[in-house]
Amino acid sequence: MHQRAMRHDITGLRALAIVPVVAFHAGVPGFTGGFVGVDVFFVISGFLITGQLLRELETTGRLHLGRFWAKRLRRLVPAAALMIVLTLPLALLFLPPVNWLSVGKQAGAGLLFVSNFFFARQSDDYFTHDLMVPQPYLHTWSLSVEEQFYLVWPVLLLAVVGVAVRAGCRPRVALAAVFGVVGAGSFALSAFATTSHPQAAFYLLPTRAWEFALAGLLALVPVGLIGSGVVRAVCGGAGVLGLVAIVVGLPSDAPYPGVAAILPVAATLLVIVGGLGPPLRSTALPTRVLEARPLRFLGTVSYSWYLWHWPLIVLLPVALRAESPWIPVAAGLLALVVGASTYAFFENPVRFAPPLARSARLSFVAAGAFVLVAGVFSGATWFQGRSAAEAAEQLAATSSVELPSDACLSTEKSASGVPLCILGDVTSSTVVVVVGDSHAGHFEAALGEAARRERIRLVYRWQSACPAIDVTTVMTTGKAPAGCQQFRDETARVVADLHPTAVVISQAEAYLGRIRSTEGAVLSESSQKKVWVDAYENWIDQTSRSTGEIAAIRDNPRLHYDPGACLEAPGGSARSCASPRDEALDQIAPLQALSARVQAQRGVAPIFTTTDRLCDYDECKVEVGGVKVYRDYNHLAPQYTATLGPALGLFLREAVDRAEARAASGG
């Protein structure tokens, strides 16, 4: 029994890897586990590269490392360098200068195939789609892992075979032992680090090496030991169905890679087993499906498609100043067209150019030239970004808006032991507690200064993506915010401990579509609205037992694009970047109307709103008096909230006066 020279089924298997990855990144429903496509690529590389190196060793008795690495460089570097160079002007055109520094660093790290180290050190989660700093080269982390594997694996294989020959051992047995040790150690490290150091576990080779090692072990197994054609067909079918089930069923918030990565790795190995041996035209239906022309086409261009899909998904919504869910999908499809074109007209001509194919040395020189040229563009972007950052710092230093500090003036614990952040007048007996999510956070410094002027002791409690009322929500990534319920419980204890003069609630009101049942189940829109109203009423009833007055800050207009990027783009101005009023309010209007109704029924007052300050009948401003209103598409900038200090002071004073009047009347 012999192995086929060309594994067309593995080419088709690449399609089962790339389509879920692109669909997941584009936010297509039903692909929550699409990120496992990267693991499929890792397993394919481990199997093919180990088999290729082993055949060369057993056939010729030696391994041409230079020739191997030159071939890998011709495959990876030109296409990656082209993507990086052509993405840079798009980033410069559509992203604000404040992002250029980061983009330049990302591009440089991607060129040198060390971007996995770069992103492992960042705080941003790979699964977070609405990153504060756009990262058009985030996807290059997996290319870096593969390139590092290509660098290390042949050396390891050559060393083990050399030692085995000198020791009189069978090379395949020695390799199996070493691959087993590497795989076991790497898997144990991955399982541990996924919990303790999730960023490093996700991005770095040591916690991914077991995926390559298991594939390498499969490449060592003689084909004749795999079993009959029926067994291989069953393995192939089980593997394909398993991959589909994982892509559809694995939640995006599952700890990863860790133990969960066993599933896609095992399924991929089963698919590869299904195609071992001679062509199985009569029995191996899974293999024949994978060899179908459409899947083979997608698999053939999968590398180029992967290169282009993420930059377009990141940049196209910014360029169009819109958040429609169809835009990332269109970007993913456009990337297929761009990827297929660059594959045909650039990647292959360079990769198979006769002078390069004949000379490993010339291949190294050409790869170095590609990296050097792209590096010049990356360095220029980094330099421009650094200059823009320095200019922004100078502008902030000379700004006429004096920014109050949001640092706690005092820290202590409540009677029940909850840590407190105190702002305003820390000696005052008049206490106001502010509760909410990050939309309370962007008022923190301004409210603290206003409280100081009004002689109010301000206790501040907020947590990002965690509304003050008791509703179960998920972030835009589909993940539930960590520690939210505990934070709400502690906040309720703080209010009960302090019996403050007043409580101010400030929270985002764009959660419609992300409200879940207490068990995490998806709810209909009408059910979500009912949950919101019930939770709001219950929160007011509970909080009223411990305070004299409840006031509210209504959510601000929320844009469908980054206003900072619009203002910084060529031709950007306060006028051109203003948003139509209906678009700026459409995301907050449904829940805000429900909140307003509850507030009116329960006597919540006063109410502070920025909408009337920012919006007229037609549009909502992004700049007022030369001061930028927004930090991003939905959070207000500290420079703007600082200008609201006097109005916020009147708001706090009214809340306190109403509470004191209520107490005096015995209400």
Secondary structure, DSSP 8 states (H G I E B T S, - for coil): ----SS-HHHHHHHHHHHHHHHHHHTT-TT-TTGGGHHHHHHHHHHHHHHHHHHHHHHHHSS--HHHHHHHHHHHHHHHHHHHHHHHHHHHHHHS-GGGHHHHHHHHHHHHTT-HHHHHHTSS--TT-SS-SS--TTTTHHHHHHHHHHHHHHHHHHHHHHHHHHHHT--HHHHHHHHHHHHHHHHHHHHHHHHHH-HHHHHH-GGGTHHHHHHHHHHHHS-GGGS--HHHHHHHHHHHHHHHHHHHHHS-TTS--STGGGHHHHHHHHHHHHHT-SS--TTT-HHHHHHTSHHHHHHHHTHHHHHHHHHHHHHHHHHHHT---THHHHHHHHHHHHHHHHHIIIIIHHHHT-HHHHH-HHHHHHHHHHHHHHHHHHHHHHHHHHHHHHHHHHHHHHT-SS-----S-SEEEE-TTS-EEEEEE-TT-S-EEEEEESHHHHTTHHHHHHHHHHTT-EEEEEE-TT--SSS-EE--TTS---TTHHHHHHHHHHHHHHH--SEEEEE-----TT-EE-TT--B--HHHHHHHHHHHHHHHHHHHHTT-S-EEEE------SS-HHHHHHSTT--TTTT-EEHHHHHTTTHHHHHHHHHHHHHHT---EE-SHHHHB-SSEE-SEETTEE-BSSSSSB-HHHHHHTHHHHHHHHHHHHHHHHHHHHTT-
